[in-house]
């Protein structure tokens, strides 16, 4: 999963829980503008800790799982999370 797909997952999950950006940002300890840029894919860089806090507020997480032949990609991690949350 790329950053754009992660951004979409965050946005869709937030809306499905009827939360606004200000609420999620406050609970995650980040600026609402930062969350807005994250959700739109317009954020050039963001630290893992911030993403992890946003995901935690939304009841999501990223799990790193080794693969046999190569390291997992972000796509792999998000796909695995999506499978587990079904």
Secondary structure, DSSP 8 states (H G I E B T S, - for coil): --HHHHHHHHHHHHHHTT--HHHHHHHHTS-HHHHHHHHHT--S---HHHHHHHHHHTT--------SSS---HHHHHHHHHHHT-
